[in-house]
Amino acid sequence: MSTEQAAKWPWSVLGMSEKGDQRAIKLAYATRLKTMDREDADAFQGLRQARTAALAMSGGAVNQARPNMAQLA
């Protein structure tokens, strides 16, 4: 990744021109997710990493833990 690309990441992956708030990041992620090829695991992983990084950069907490279904019952 070039220096210029690194400066624009993760915003460019999410289709955002600049840093946004948590709501804008989540909306951009959802929009990109709807248009991407479901068979492209690398693209999905890259999009997910960009979302996680963008939320962290915006000061938002990112909870990636999955709930324990046994505890929910």
ChimeraX attribute file (.defattr): number of C-alpha atoms within 10 A of each C-alpha:
attribute: neighborCount
match mode: 1-to-1
recipient: residues
	/A:1	7
	/A:2	6
	/A:3	8
	/A:4	8
	/A:5	11
	/A:6	11
	/A:7	11
	/A:8	14
	/A:9	19
	/A:10	23
	/A:11	21
	/A:12	15
	/A:13	19
	/A:14	25
	/A:15	14
	/A:16	16
	/A:17	10
	/A:18	11
	/A:19	17
	/A:20	16
	/A:21	13
	/A:22	18
	/A:23	10
	/A:24	14
	/A:25	22
	/A:26	17
	/A:27	12
	/A:28	18
	/A:29	20
	/A:30	14
	/A:31	13
	/A:32	16
	/A:33	16
	/A:34	9
	/A:35	8
	/A:36	12
	/A:37	11
	/A:38	10
	/A:39	8
	/A:40	9
	/A:41	10
	/A:42	9
	/A:43	15
	/A:44	16
	/A:45	11
	/A:46	14
	/A:47	20
	/A:48	16
	/A:49	14
	/A:50	20
	/A:51	23
	/A:52	20
	/A:53	17
	/A:54	23
	/A:55	22
	/A:56	13
	/A:57	15
	/A:58	13
	/A:59	11
	/A:60	13
	/A:61	11
	/A:62	12
	/A:63	7
	/A:64	7
	/A:65	6
	/A:66	6
	/A:67	8
	/A:68	8
	/A:69	7
	/A:70	6
	/A:71	6
	/A:72	6
	/A:73	5
